Amino acid sequence: MAPPPLDETLSVSERLQAVVSVMAQTKVRDSGKSTTKVSLGIKEQFKALSSTCGVFTNGKFEDPQVACWLLDPGGKQKNLHRMVTNLLPQEAHLLDCKYCCKTIPVHLYF
């Protein structure tokens, strides 16, 4: 699956600032409810952000790979496609890049 095209009007620093803003957020702005960030391979994501960009995180985090490991500790490590195909086959259409690229905010990619 190819990543969505980058928004050429945003600089790398603007995109990084958007990531920093999301990662530092612990409450939803208007409601005050706490946030939970979900990322596949979150440990590696944190390492990369902190070591290369000086980005540190706050709040609650979840990693679907950890959940899959808890369900099957001896199983093969799963990627997003394998998890969706095995656990949510009725949602496999969401993996189609044409659909994903229209729904994921492109400005968050850098």
JOHUFEN-V176407 format. One record per residue. PHI is phi in degrees with one decimal (999 if undefined). PSI is psi in degrees with one decimal (* if undefined). Layout:
# JOHUFEN-V176407
phi=PHI psi=PSI
phi=PHI psi=PSI
This chain:
# JOHUFEN-V176407
phi=999 psi=126.3
phi=-82.7 psi=145.8
phi=-68.6 psi=156.6
phi=-67.5 psi=158.1
phi=-65.1 psi=149.4
phi=-79.5 psi=149.1
phi=-80.4 psi=108.4
phi=-66.1 psi=-15.5
phi=-81.1 psi=-11.9
phi=-102.2 psi=131.9
phi=-77.6 psi=165.4
phi=-60.4 psi=-39.8
phi=-66.2 psi=-34.8
phi=-67.6 psi=-39.6
phi=-67.0 psi=-42.0
phi=-63.7 psi=-40.2
phi=-62.0 psi=-36.7
phi=-63.7 psi=-42.1
phi=-64.6 psi=-45.7
phi=-58.0 psi=-43.3
phi=-61.2 psi=-45.4
phi=-66.3 psi=-44.4
phi=-68.0 psi=-28.5
phi=-84.5 psi=-16.4
phi=-71.0 psi=131.3
phi=-117.6 psi=-14.2
phi=-132.0 psi=147.8
phi=-72.7 psi=131.3
phi=-49.2 psi=-58.4
phi=-81.2 psi=-33.2
phi=-93.5 psi=-23.0
phi=78.7 psi=1.7
phi=-71.2 psi=148.4
phi=-72.7 psi=150.4
phi=-101.3 psi=156.5
phi=-129.7 psi=123.6
phi=-94.9 psi=136.5
phi=-119.4 psi=129.5
phi=-149.5 psi=139.2
phi=-77.5 psi=125.8
phi=66.8 psi=46.5
phi=-62.0 psi=-33.1
phi=-61.3 psi=-45.3
phi=-66.4 psi=-37.2
phi=-61.7 psi=-45.3
phi=-63.6 psi=-43.4
phi=-58.6 psi=-46.4
phi=-64.2 psi=-45.5
phi=-65.0 psi=-41.5
phi=-75.1 psi=-40.3
phi=-77.6 psi=-32.3
phi=-98.3 psi=-28.7
phi=-121.0 psi=-5.7
phi=70.1 psi=23.2
phi=-90.7 psi=126.7
phi=-119.0 psi=158.9
phi=-118.0 psi=159.2
phi=-135.2 psi=158.4
phi=95.9 psi=-164.0
phi=-94.5 psi=146.5
phi=-138.6 psi=148.0
phi=-134.1 psi=147.1
phi=-130.2 psi=112.6
phi=-57.9 psi=-28.0
phi=-65.4 psi=-36.3
phi=-66.3 psi=-42.5
phi=-60.1 psi=-42.9
phi=-64.3 psi=-39.3
phi=-64.1 psi=-40.1
phi=-63.0 psi=-35.3
phi=-72.5 psi=-32.4
phi=-146.6 psi=77.4
phi=-58.4 psi=-28.5
phi=-93.4 psi=-1.7
phi=-78.7 psi=168.8
phi=-68.1 psi=141.0
phi=-60.9 psi=135.3
phi=-103.8 psi=143.7
phi=-100.0 psi=176.2
phi=-58.8 psi=-45.5
phi=-60.6 psi=-43.7
phi=-66.5 psi=-40.6
phi=-63.8 psi=-45.8
phi=-64.9 psi=-45.4
phi=-61.3 psi=-41.4
phi=-82.2 psi=-38.5
phi=-100.0 psi=-28.4
phi=-135.8 psi=58.8
phi=-57.3 psi=-28.0
phi=-68.8 psi=-14.7
phi=-105.8 psi=9.2
phi=-59.0 psi=-26.8
phi=-61.8 psi=-21.6
phi=-69.4 psi=-17.0
phi=-80.2 psi=-9.8
phi=-66.6 psi=120.9
phi=-58.0 psi=-33.4
phi=-59.3 psi=-39.0
phi=-74.6 psi=-46.6
phi=-60.2 psi=-45.5
phi=-63.3 psi=-26.2
phi=-81.5 psi=-20.3
phi=-107.3 psi=-19.1
phi=-90.2 psi=128.7
phi=-61.8 psi=114.3
phi=-63.8 psi=-30.3
phi=-66.0 psi=-12.5
phi=-86.2 psi=-8.6
phi=-89.3 psi=140.0
phi=-145.6 psi=*
